[in-house]
Amino acid sequence: MFATLDIVIFVVYLLGIVALGLYMSRTKDGVEKTAEDYFLASKSLPWRAIGTSLIAANISAEQMIGMSGQAFGMGIAIASYELMAAATLCKYFLPSFLEKKLFTIPQFVQERYSDELKTILAIFWLFLFTFVNLSTVLLLGAMALDTIIGTGDKSLLMYGIIGLALISAAYSLYGGLTAVAWTDVVQVVLLILGGIITTYLACSHLTPSGGIVDGVQHIYSTLPEKFHMILGRDHPMYKELPGIAVLVGGMWVANLYYWGFNQYIIQRALAAKDIKEAQKGLVLAGFLKILIPFIVVIPGIAAYSYYAGGAGTSVVEGVSNALQVDNPPFQANDNAYPWLIKNLIPTGFKGLVVAALAAAIISSLASMMNSISTIFTMDIYQQYINKNASSKTTVNVGRISAAVALVIAMIIAPMLANGRGIFNVIQEYTAVVSPGILAVFMLGLFYKKANNKGAITGILFSIVFALVLKFSGLGLPWMHETSLVFVITCLVIAGVSYVSGKGLDDQYAIKTDGSTFTTSSAFNISSFIILLILAFLYAAFW
């Protein structure tokens, strides 16, 4: 039950985060926000704001609800998304982006290839952020709140969608990236604290004797099938996470696309004071990514332990009906994390944990809206509608475009309920387009002869090829399809560029030398430590 104290804590959080966002993004009397102020936080973000904001933007209902729900079914293998992301540090991408003083990732495409390709990708990202990212985060967040605060019958679903949308809009539409980034510093602390509390209480209640050590030992000894990072071919969930492909295959395509060329994520680094601050922020994010599975994945496995019962497991009334699935023990269950909060977190702490969940959702919504406004304003409005727009007009257009996208997502969100588990669904269908986009950027950065004709041919080919593979009946795991599409698309871009580029110079190629990708000793040592930790985890839970 959500008691009065919980409500007070939750409301204080909501009011506090809005007030903080508005305060941090304020301007002096008579001073007008410029496009750089609004979209890139005046290019003044320090490393701690960049690193925490990256995690706050990334960790949302998709992870807290969707990934925990997948852990309910397949166990810690789903943590590979988070752990491998920690290794995807942008040592080789950021220098080129920052040197060009970009506002958006599509602007890189414009300078490297053409206006035409830039517009194609800008429109694609606007649709993806609005129809997939915004809408699914709203849906999962509202479903979680309905389970925790309401009766779980979706009677509060629309109220949750509207409430989450309004809170995120309250400070992000006015303050832009400054408001988003600095509120994220607070929200990440709350997110991690709430996750630790949930993990601790979920495990400590698992056995009649109590205690987190007993709880962890219990799930490890009774559910050994949930503690394998690499799934074998005979595993029922192999097609979702196909064995070694999480280390050397398709997951690299997904992570490089997401962490290297996704406006929603990379915008924080574009707002850095300089390249050193950006890279320190990325290292901080890398260490935080290693922590996330322990506060997202372990609770999902604990929820399955309550559901499966068995000798030595504490009995919780109503768990079978609340977490009922058709195919135990491997089916995902997006109700797992909300059920833990509702049934195991005591009064007072429950308000704090729900606030942490809301923090994850609201920060991601705010980040998405900021990215939508930036891409629409800088890549569509200024390019085709009003090239001479004033700063005031530019900022207002950004606010309006984000608000419109949010309204569209609110309308679409209730239509997206899916019984399979939303996390892997999002990954799989994003993978239809991510290999082609990644190929365009990678060859644009590192193959001087790549040209516009090759890039457009490649990206169109990649989407058609990905859809053919998906519906061909071959039954390949989608990560294998992703790898295949990426490799062949790279060959198509290189081939078409070579055939059509004879006689052309490489005036648009990215100019690099030995100093372009030089990083500090601290960056290199930190990155090496991250890789050692990852190697240990995979060796321990292979």
N, C-alpha and C positions, 0 to 999 in steps of 0.2 A: 504493500500500500504506500502511496505517495503522501506522506504526512505533511502537516503545516510547516514544520521546520525545513523539510526538503523543498517545499514550494518557495519558502523565503530565500533559501540558499540559491536556488535556481534563478529566481527573479533578480536577486542582487548581482549574480554573474551577468545576466543579460543586460541590465542597466549599466553595470561597470564596463563591459566590453564596448558598448556603444559610446559611452562617455570618453573612454580612452581613445577610441578611434577618432572621434571628433576633435579631441584635444590635441592629439599628435599631428593632425593634418591641418591645424588652424594656420591662418596667414595673418600677417600684420594688417592693421586697418588700412584700407585703401590699396593694398597690394593684391594684384590679380594672379591667380594660379596660371602658370604657363603649361604647355603640353608636357614639357619635361618634368615639371613639378607633379602633375597629375598622373601621368602614365609611368614615369620612371623614378618617382620619389626624389626628384631633383638630382638624380645620380649621386646619392650621398649615403647609401646604405652601408653600414659596417658589416663585418663578417658574421657577427652573432645574430644580427637581424636576418641576413641572407640565409644562414644555415637553418635557423628555427623556422623561418617563413617557408623554406622549401619543404620541410617536413609537415608543417601545418597545412600547406596547400595540397600535399600529396596524401596525407593520412586523413581519410574522411569516412563516411558511412560505407564506402566501397571496401575499405579495409576493416574497420571496427565491426561492421555487420557482415559484409560479404566474405572477407577472408576468414573471419572467425567461423562463419557458417561452413566454408569449405574445409576448415580444420576439423570441424565436427565429423565430416565424412572421411577425408583422406589423411588427416593428421598433419605432422609438421612438414611434409613435403611441400605444402603450399607456401611455406616460409621462403622458398627459393626466390619468389618474386622480390621480397624485401632484401634478402641477403645478397643476391646477385646485383641488385640495384646499388648496394653499397660499394661495389667494385666499379661501377660505371661513372667514374669521375671524369669531368670534361677537361682534361689536360690539353686535348688537341682541338677542341671546338671553340672555347671561349675567347682565346686571343684574337681570332679572326672576327668574331662578332663585336667585341668591345672596340677593336681598332677602327671599325667602320662606324662606330657611334650609332648603332641601330636602336630603333624603338621596338621593332617587331622582327620575328624570324622570316616572314614573307619578304621583308625588305632585303634580306640577304639574297633571296632568290632573284629579286629584281636586279640587284647589282651584278650577280653572277651569271644570270641567264637572260631574263626578259620581264617586261611588265605583264605580258600575257600569262606566263607561268606563275608569277607572283599572285596575280588575281585568282587564278584557278585554285591555288593552295589556300589563299586567304578565305575564299568562299567555303572551301571544304572545311577549314578549321572552325569557321563560324557555325556551320551546320553541326559539326561534331560536338563542339562545346555546348551548344544549345540543346540539341535533340538527344544527345547521349549523356554527356557528363553532368550538366546542370540537372536534367530531369531525373536521372538515376540516383544522384545524391539526394535530391529532394524526396524521392520516393522511399529510399531505404531509411533515411533519417526520420521521416514521418511514420513509417511502419514501426521503427524501433520505439519511438516515443509513444505510439499507440499501444504497443505491447506493455511498456513499462508503466505509463501513467493511466492508460485507459483499460479497456477490457480485452484488447487484442482482436476485436471483431471488425476493425477498420472504421469504427464509428467516428474516430478522431482523425482519420487519415488526412482529410482535406484541411482541417484546422492546423495540423502539424505542418503540412506543405506551405500553407499561407504564413504561418508564424515564422518558420525558418527563413522563408524568403524575405519577409519584412525586416527581420533582425539583421540579416546579412546586408540588406540594401541600406539600412539606416545609417551606417557609417561608410561603407565602401563607395556608394554612389557619390557622396559628397567629398570624401577625403582622397579617393584614388589609392595608388599603390602605397603611399606613405601610411595611410590608415590601416591598410591590410597588413603590411609588413610588421609594423610595431605592435598591433594587437596580436599578431601571430606569436611574438616573443612570449607573451603571457599565456596564450592559448596552448602552446606546446607544453609549457610547464604543467598546466592543468590537465592536458591530454595524457601526459605520461604519468602524473600522479593518480589520475582516475583509473588508468590502465593497470597500474601497480596494485591499487586497492582491489580492483576486480579480480585480478589474477590471484592475489594473496587469499582473499576470502573464498573464491571458488575452489581453490586447492585445499585450504585449511578445513573446509566443511565436508570434504569428500569421505572421510572415514569417521567412524564413531569416536575414535580416540582424539581426533582433531589435530591441528598443526599442519603447517605448510609442507614440512619435510615429509611427514607421513603421507600427505595427499599426493605430492609429486611422485614419491616412491610407489604409491598405489597405482596411479595411472600408467606409470612406466612398466610395472610388473604385470598388470592385468590387460593392458592394451599395447603389447609390443608392436603390433602391426601399424600403429599410429606414429611410430618413431623411426621412420625411414625417410631420409631426404631424397634418395634416388629410388624411384619405383621400377620394379622389374616388369618385363613384358607380360607376365601372367597376372599382374595387379589389375583389378577392375577399373582403376582410374588412370591407367597408363596413357590413354589417349589425351587426357587433360595435361599430364606432366610426363612426357615420354622419356623416362630414364635420364641418360647422360645428356640429352638435349638441353637440359636446364643449365648445364655447365658450358657446353661447346656448341650449342645449336640455336634453335629459334628464340630462346629467351633473350639472347644477346640482341637480336633484332628488336624485340619489344622494348628492352631497357635502353638501348642506344637511341631509339626513336623518342621514347618518353623523356629521358633525362638530358638528351643532347639537343633536340630540335623541336621541342614542344613549347609553344609560347607560354602556356599556362604555368610551366615550371621554370623555364629559362629566363623569364622576365625579371625574376629576382636578381639573377647574376648580371643582367644588363643594367640594373640600377645600382651596381656597386660603385664605390669610390674609384676603384682601380682593379686591375687584374689580380693583384695579390689578395685584396680583400675578398674578391669573388671566389678565388680558389680556397682560401681559408674557410669560407662559408660552406663550400662543397665538402670539405673534409669533415667539418662539424656534422653536416647532414649525413655523411657516410657512417660516422659512429652512431648517430641516432637511429639510422636505419637498421643497424644490427640489434638494437634494443627492441625495436617495434615487434618482432615476432613473439617475444616473451610476454608481451602485454596484449597481444591480439590472438595468436595461434593457440597458446596454452589454455586460455579460457574456453576456446572452442572444443578442445579435446576433453577438458574437464566436464563440459556440458554433456558430451557424449557418454562419459563415464556415469554421470547421474542417470542418463536415459537408459543405458544398457543394464545398470544395476549389477547384480552379482555379489558374490561373497565379499564381505568387508567394505561394501559401498553404502554410504548413508542413504536412507530412504527419504525422498522428498515427495510429498503428496502432489499428485497431478502432473508429474514430469512426463509420463508416457503420453498423455493427451496433448500436452503443451508442445512437445517436441516430436510428435509423430511424423515418421517418414515412411515411404513405401518400400525403400530398399536399404535397410540398415545392413551392415555398418558403414557403408561408403557414400551414401547420398548426402549432399550438402544440406544445411539447414540454416537459413538466414534468421531464424528466431532464437538461435542458441545464445548469442551475447545479450540481447534484451532480456531473455528469460533469466539469466544469471543475475542481472542487475535487479530485476523485479523481486526475485525470490530469495536471494542470498545476501544482499547488501542491506545493512541496518539503517534505520532512520538517521538522518543527518549526513551520513556517508553517501546515502542514495542520492540526495540532492547534489552532492559534489560530483559523484560519478556521472549522473545525467548531465550536469553542466559540462563535464569533460567530453562526453559524447557530443553534446551540442557544439562545443568549441571546435571539435574535429569537423563537424558538418558545416558550421557557419564560416569557418576560415576558408574551407575549400570553395564554398559558394561565392564568397567574396573574391577569392583569387580568380575564379572562372569568369565572373562578371567583369573584373578589371581587364583580363586578357581579351574578352570579347569586345569591350569598348575600345581597347587599344588597336586591335586589328581592324575593326570596322572604320574607326576614325582615321587612322594613319594610312591604311592600305586601300580603302574603298572611298570614303568621303573626300579626303584630301586629294586623292588621285583622280577621281571622276566627277565629283559634284562641286567642290569649292576649293580650288587649289590655293586661293589667297585668304582662306579663313583666318580670322583673328584668334588669338589664344582663348579668349572668352568663348567664342563660338565653338572652337575645337573641343574644349573641355565639356561644354554643354551637350554637344553631339555625343561625346563619349558616355556621358551620364544617361542620355536618352536611349542610346543603343543597348546599353547594359540592362536598363529597365525593361525594354521591349523583349529582350532575350529571356529575362527572368519570368515575365508573364507567360511567354510561349512555353517555357519549361514547366511552369505550374500547371498549365492546361494538359500537357502531355504526360506528366509524371504518373497520374493514377492509371494510365493505360498500359504501363510497362511491367506489371507484376509477372514474374516468371518463376516456375516451380523448380528449375534446375539449379539455382544458385547463381546470383547475379554476377559474382566476381569473375568467374571464368567466362561467362557469356560476354561481358564487356571486353575481356582480353581477346577472346577469339574473333569477335567481329571488328574490333579495332585493327586486328592483324590482317584484315583484308586490304587495308590501305597503307599501313605502316611500312611494309617492306619497300614499296615503291618510293615513298617519301624519303626513307632513310637512304636508299640508293642514290636519289637525286642529290642529297646533301653530301654524302660521302664522296661521290665522284666530283661534285662541285668543289669540295675542299682539296682533294688530293689527286685529281686527274685533270691536268691543265687543258687537255684537248676536249673535255666534255663541253658540249654546246647546247643551245636551246632546243634545237630539233631533236637531238638525242634524248634530252631530259623529258620533253613533252611526250615523245613516243614511248619512252620507258615507263612513265607514270601511268599512262593510259593502258599500256600493255600489262602492267603489273596488276591492276584492278581486275581486268578481264581474266588474266591467267589465274589469279587467286580465286575468283568465283568459279572458274572451270574446275579447278582442283577440289574446291569445297563440295561441289555438287556432282562430281564425276562418279561417285560411288567407289572410289579407290579405298576409302576408309583410312587414309593417312591421318596420324595425329596432326592437329592444326599447327603445332610448332614446327613439324617437319615441312608442312606446306609453306610456312612462313620463310624458313631457311631457303627452300627451293626457289620461291618467288624472288627473294632478295638477290640470290646469286645470279639467276638468269636475267633479272632486270638490270643488274650492273653490266652484264655482258651486252644486253640490248642497247643500253645508253652508250657504252663505249664503242660498240660496233656502228651504230647509226651516226655517232659523232665523228668517227674516223672516216666513214664513207662520205658524209656530207660536209666535212670540215676541211677538205683539201684546199689549200690556197688561203685559208683564213688564219689569222694570227691568234695568239692566246691573250688578247688584251683584257679579257674579262677574268682570266685565271687569278686565283688567290696567290699572291706573292708571299712566299715564306723563306726563312733562312734558319740557320741553327739556333738563333736567339728567340725565334717566335714561340717555341714551345718549352722554353727554359722555365723550370719551376724551382722554388726554394728548397733547401734541405729539409725544412720542417714539413713542407707539403709531401716531399718524397718519402720521408720517414713515416709520417702519419699514414700515407697510402699503403706502405709496406706492412704496417701494423694491422690495418684493416684486412689486407689479403691474408695475413697469418691467422687472424681470428677466423676468417671464413674457411680457410683450409682445415683448421682444427675442428670446426663445427661439422663440416662435411665428412671428415674422417671419423668423427665420433658417432655420427648418426647416419652413416652411409646406408 
